[in-house]
């Protein structure tokens, strides 16, 4: 069948295209340009990534199209990113990018090109059970990306392939070397796509005003001044600007109404540990809220699955954990699992 593969210039998406081509499908590569405000500076790698994607496509003998989704990205992802930071929360734009760009704008574009399916280089899998599609963790536990894909619905899951989802990362690189792909040794991209490797505060400072306020401890004692609540996140240790004796200081709370940053000493301070959370803007892969028990959840990527129960609320869900969780952060996603099955999740409030 005709499959359009989102090719980022990285090794994972290139190997995804290679596997589909070897399986006999009619494969077309699509490079997505999602950011163009400052793509000439040292931190933005769009041009280099396009060259890498084109070089890999050339080796495989497949067509590569470049498409510009910068306007959609700015409207659907970046505007929300700034809104959330302004409100004192810490959003996860990769989750929104997958839901709004890669599996919506890109999917729609691919269907217009006559594709039957789209594919990406994500480490995840799609299964079928009781006539429903399931989003499954990638086989490589160290690379599993289902957390970022938890907002995918049945219609999207029915159209998507994750060819490297069954593979381990070293095997992906080995396959790329054997096939002569020029990007076989390219390092994995880190951080948020529109920020790249640039200093995060410098980037945020371009778009959000600095509104200084008091840094206080849990007893309300003033310790110093912060540069603006948007520039800190729960659990942050570096960059607070507090020295002195004793344990390191961590951000425990951002009090938006009073513009106060609450900090505590010690990684395991009680104010950094939470046994429950609330989340709204929920999305479930099966189209409905799962049962109350038998689940685990993550409140951040790369976190170990934690036992929990979940209950519906007027606006979303309440999640209660069996053991306290560290640095639960408003704006991040809580994602629920039933063993290897990703059930969906919501935005922590």
C-alpha positions as CSV (number, residue, x, y, z in Angstrom):
1,X,0.0,0.0,0.0
2,X,1.0,3.6,-0.2
3,X,2.6,4.8,3.0
4,X,3.8,8.4,3.7
5,X,6.6,8.4,6.2
6,X,7.4,11.5,8.4
7,X,11.1,11.8,7.9
8,X,12.9,14.2,10.3
9,X,16.4,13.6,9.1
10,X,17.1,11.3,12.1
11,X,18.0,7.6,12.0
12,X,14.7,6.3,13.5
13,X,12.4,7.8,10.8
14,X,14.9,6.8,8.0
15,X,14.9,3.2,9.2
16,X,11.1,3.3,9.4
17,X,11.0,4.2,5.8
18,X,13.6,1.6,4.9
19,X,11.6,-1.2,6.6
20,X,8.4,-0.3,4.8
21,X,10.2,-0.1,1.4
22,X,11.7,-3.6,2.0
23,X,8.3,-4.9,2.9
24,X,7.1,-3.9,-0.6
25,X,5.1,-0.8,0.1
26,X,5.0,2.3,-2.1
27,X,6.9,4.7,0.3
28,X,7.0,8.5,0.1
29,X,9.0,10.6,2.6
30,X,7.6,13.8,4.0
31,X,9.8,16.3,5.8
32,X,7.8,18.7,8.1
33,X,9.0,22.2,8.6
34,X,7.3,23.4,11.8
35,X,9.3,26.4,12.8
36,X,10.7,29.3,10.8
37,X,11.0,32.3,13.1
38,X,14.8,32.0,13.4
39,X,15.8,29.0,11.4
40,X,19.0,30.8,10.3
41,X,20.6,30.8,13.7
42,X,23.1,28.4,15.2
43,X,20.5,26.5,17.3
44,X,17.9,25.7,14.6
45,X,18.9,22.6,12.6
46,X,16.0,22.6,10.1
47,X,18.2,23.0,7.0
48,X,20.7,20.4,8.1
49,X,17.8,18.0,9.0
50,X,16.2,18.4,5.5
51,X,19.6,17.6,3.9
52,X,20.0,14.5,6.0
53,X,16.4,13.3,5.2
54,X,17.0,13.9,1.5
55,X,20.3,12.0,1.6
56,X,18.7,9.0,3.3
57,X,15.7,9.1,0.8
58,X,18.2,9.2,-2.1
59,X,20.0,6.0,-0.8
60,X,16.6,4.2,-0.5
61,X,15.4,5.4,-3.8
62,X,12.2,7.0,-2.5
63,X,10.7,10.4,-3.2
64,X,10.9,13.1,-0.5
65,X,8.5,16.0,-0.2
66,X,9.0,19.0,2.1
67,X,5.9,20.6,3.6
68,X,5.6,23.7,5.7
69,X,3.3,23.4,8.8
70,X,4.8,26.5,10.6
71,X,1.5,28.4,10.5
72,X,-0.4,25.5,12.0
73,X,2.3,24.9,14.5
74,X,2.3,28.5,15.7
75,X,-1.5,28.5,16.0
76,X,-2.1,25.1,17.6
77,X,1.1,24.4,19.6
78,X,3.3,27.4,20.2
79,X,0.4,29.7,21.2
80,X,-0.7,27.2,23.8
81,X,2.9,26.8,25.0
82,X,3.2,30.5,25.7
83,X,-0.3,30.6,27.3
84,X,0.6,27.8,29.7
85,X,3.9,29.3,30.7
86,X,2.2,32.7,31.3
87,X,-0.2,31.0,33.6
88,X,2.6,29.5,35.7
89,X,2.4,26.0,34.3
90,X,5.0,23.9,32.5
91,X,3.5,22.5,29.2
92,X,4.7,19.6,27.1
93,X,4.6,20.8,23.5
94,X,5.8,17.4,22.1
95,X,2.4,15.9,23.3
96,X,0.5,18.7,21.6
97,X,2.7,18.6,18.4
98,X,1.9,14.9,18.0
99,X,-1.8,15.4,18.5
100,X,-2.2,18.5,16.3
101,X,0.6,18.4,13.7
102,X,2.1,15.0,13.2
103,X,-1.1,13.0,13.5
104,X,-3.5,15.7,12.3
105,X,-2.1,18.2,9.8
106,X,0.5,15.7,8.5
107,X,-2.1,12.9,8.4
108,X,-4.6,15.0,6.5
109,X,-1.8,16.0,4.0
110,X,-0.8,12.4,3.5
111,X,-4.4,11.3,2.9
112,X,-4.6,14.0,0.2
113,X,-1.5,12.5,-1.4
114,X,-3.4,9.2,-1.6
115,X,-1.8,7.4,1.3
116,X,-3.5,4.5,3.0
117,X,-1.3,4.9,6.1
118,X,1.3,7.2,7.6
119,X,4.4,6.1,9.5
120,X,6.8,7.7,11.9
121,X,10.0,6.7,13.7
122,X,8.4,6.7,17.2
123,X,9.2,3.8,19.6
124,X,5.6,2.6,20.1
125,X,3.3,-0.1,18.6
126,X,-0.3,-0.4,17.5
127,X,-2.3,-3.5,18.4
128,X,-5.9,-4.6,17.9
129,X,-8.2,-6.1,20.5
130,X,-12.0,-6.6,20.6
131,X,-12.2,-4.6,17.3
132,X,-10.5,-1.6,19.0
133,X,-7.0,-0.2,18.3
134,X,-4.6,-0.1,21.2
135,X,-1.5,2.1,21.6
136,X,1.3,-0.1,23.0
137,X,4.7,0.7,24.5
138,X,7.7,0.3,22.3
139,X,9.6,-2.9,22.8
140,X,12.7,-1.0,23.8
141,X,11.8,0.1,27.3
142,X,14.6,2.7,27.4
143,X,13.2,4.4,24.2
144,X,9.4,3.9,24.6
145,X,7.6,7.1,23.4
146,X,4.0,6.1,24.1
147,X,3.9,8.9,26.7
148,X,4.1,11.5,24.0
149,X,1.5,9.7,21.8
150,X,-1.2,9.2,24.5
151,X,-3.7,11.7,22.8
152,X,-4.0,9.6,19.7
153,X,-7.6,8.4,19.0
154,X,-9.1,5.4,17.2
155,X,-9.2,7.1,13.8
156,X,-5.5,8.1,14.1
157,X,-4.4,4.8,15.4
158,X,-6.1,3.0,12.5
159,X,-4.0,5.0,10.0
160,X,-0.6,4.9,11.6
161,X,2.4,2.5,11.5
162,X,5.4,2.5,13.9
163,X,7.9,0.3,12.0
164,X,10.8,0.6,14.6
165,X,8.4,0.1,17.6
166,X,9.4,-3.6,17.8
167,X,13.1,-2.8,17.7
168,X,15.9,-1.9,20.1
169,X,17.8,1.3,19.3
170,X,21.2,-0.4,18.7
171,X,19.5,-2.6,16.1
172,X,18.1,0.4,14.4
173,X,21.5,2.0,14.1
174,X,23.0,-1.4,12.9
175,X,20.4,-1.7,10.2
176,X,21.1,1.9,9.1
177,X,24.8,1.2,8.8
178,X,24.2,-2.0,6.8
179,X,21.9,-0.1,4.4
180,X,24.4,2.6,3.9
181,X,22.2,5.4,5.3
182,X,24.3,8.5,5.8
183,X,22.6,9.5,9.0
184,X,23.3,6.2,10.8
185,X,25.4,7.9,13.5
186,X,23.4,11.1,13.9
187,X,22.7,11.8,17.6
188,X,19.2,11.9,18.8
189,X,17.5,15.3,19.0
190,X,16.8,16.5,22.5
191,X,14.5,19.1,23.9
192,X,11.7,20.9,22.3
193,X,11.7,21.1,18.5
194,X,11.4,24.9,18.2
195,X,14.0,25.6,20.9
196,X,16.6,23.0,19.8
197,X,19.8,23.2,21.8
198,X,19.5,26.9,22.6
199,X,19.5,28.1,26.3
200,X,15.8,27.8,27.3
201,X,15.6,31.0,29.4
202,X,17.0,33.1,26.6
203,X,14.4,31.7,24.2
204,X,11.5,32.2,26.7
205,X,12.7,35.7,27.4
206,X,12.0,36.8,23.8
207,X,8.3,36.0,24.2
208,X,7.4,36.4,27.8
209,X,7.9,39.4,30.1
210,X,10.1,39.0,33.2
211,X,8.0,39.9,36.3
212,X,10.2,39.5,39.4
213,X,8.9,38.5,42.7
214,X,9.8,37.0,46.1
215,X,11.5,33.6,46.6
216,X,10.2,32.3,49.9
217,X,10.6,29.1,51.9
218,X,7.7,26.9,53.2
219,X,7.3,29.2,56.2
220,X,7.0,32.4,54.1
221,X,10.5,33.6,54.9
222,X,11.9,35.7,52.1
223,X,15.1,34.3,50.7
224,X,15.7,36.3,47.5
225,X,14.1,37.4,44.2
226,X,13.0,35.4,41.2
227,X,13.1,36.7,37.6
228,X,9.5,35.6,36.8
229,X,7.5,32.5,37.6
230,X,7.4,31.4,34.0
231,X,11.1,30.8,34.0
232,X,11.0,28.0,36.7
233,X,9.5,24.6,37.0
234,X,8.5,22.3,39.9
235,X,11.5,20.2,41.0
236,X,14.1,22.6,39.4
237,X,17.4,22.7,41.3
238,X,19.8,24.7,39.1
239,X,19.4,28.3,38.3
240,X,17.4,29.4,41.4
241,X,20.3,31.6,42.6
242,X,20.3,30.5,46.2
243,X,23.5,29.3,47.8
244,X,24.3,28.8,51.5
245,X,24.7,25.9,53.8
246,X,22.7,22.7,53.9
247,X,20.9,20.7,51.2
248,X,20.3,22.1,47.7
249,X,17.2,24.2,47.1
250,X,14.3,23.0,44.9
251,X,11.3,24.7,43.4
252,X,8.2,23.3,45.2
253,X,5.4,25.6,44.2
254,X,4.6,28.6,42.0
255,X,2.0,30.9,43.6
256,X,0.7,32.9,40.6
257,X,-1.8,35.2,42.5
258,X,1.0,36.5,44.8
259,X,3.9,36.0,42.3
260,X,5.9,34.0,44.9
261,X,8.2,31.1,44.2
262,X,8.3,28.6,47.1
263,X,11.5,26.7,47.5
264,X,12.5,23.9,49.9
265,X,15.7,22.2,50.9
266,X,16.4,18.5,50.0
267,X,15.4,16.4,47.1
268,X,12.8,14.4,49.1
269,X,11.2,17.3,51.0
270,X,7.5,16.5,51.8
271,X,6.3,19.5,49.7
272,X,7.9,17.9,46.6
273,X,6.0,14.6,47.1
274,X,2.4,14.2,46.1
275,X,0.1,11.2,46.6
276,X,-2.7,12.5,44.3
277,X,-3.3,14.9,41.4
278,X,-6.1,16.3,39.3
279,X,-6.0,16.5,35.5
280,X,-8.3,17.9,32.8
281,X,-8.3,18.1,29.0
282,X,-8.3,14.3,29.1
283,X,-8.0,12.0,26.0
284,X,-8.6,8.3,25.9
285,X,-7.4,6.0,23.1
286,X,-10.5,3.8,23.4
287,X,-12.7,6.9,23.5
288,X,-13.8,6.5,27.1
289,X,-12.4,6.6,30.6
290,X,-10.8,3.3,31.7
291,X,-12.0,1.6,34.9
292,X,-10.9,2.9,38.3
293,X,-8.3,0.3,39.3
294,X,-5.6,-1.9,37.8
295,X,-3.6,0.9,36.3
296,X,-0.2,2.5,36.5
297,X,0.6,6.1,35.6
298,X,3.6,8.4,34.7
299,X,3.6,12.1,35.5
300,X,6.7,12.6,33.3
301,X,8.6,10.9,30.5
302,X,11.2,8.3,31.6
303,X,9.5,7.9,35.0
304,X,8.8,4.4,36.3
305,X,5.2,3.4,36.1
306,X,3.5,4.0,39.5
307,X,0.5,2.1,40.8
308,X,-2.6,4.2,41.0
309,X,-6.4,4.4,41.0
310,X,-8.3,6.9,38.8
311,X,-11.7,8.5,39.3
312,X,-13.7,10.8,37.0
313,X,-14.4,14.4,38.2
314,X,-16.6,17.1,36.8
315,X,-13.7,18.4,34.6
316,X,-11.4,15.4,34.2
317,X,-9.9,12.9,36.5
318,X,-8.4,12.5,40.0
319,X,-5.4,10.1,40.2
320,X,-4.4,8.6,43.6
321,X,-1.0,7.0,43.9
322,X,0.0,4.0,46.1
323,X,3.2,5.8,46.9
324,X,4.0,9.6,46.8
325,X,5.3,10.9,43.4
326,X,8.2,13.4,43.1
327,X,7.7,16.9,41.6
328,X,4.3,16.5,40.0
329,X,4.1,19.5,37.7
330,X,1.0,21.4,36.5
331,X,0.9,21.6,32.7
332,X,2.7,18.2,32.2
333,X,0.7,15.1,31.2
334,X,-0.3,12.3,33.5
335,X,-0.5,9.1,31.3
336,X,-2.2,5.9,32.3
337,X,-1.2,2.4,31.4
338,X,-2.5,-1.1,31.8
339,X,0.8,-3.0,31.6
340,X,2.0,-2.3,28.0
341,X,-1.2,-0.7,26.9
342,X,-1.2,3.1,26.9
343,X,-4.8,4.2,27.8
344,X,-4.5,7.9,27.4
345,X,-4.3,10.7,30.0
346,X,-4.8,14.4,30.7
347,X,-3.0,17.6,31.6
348,X,-2.1,18.0,35.3
349,X,-3.8,20.9,37.0
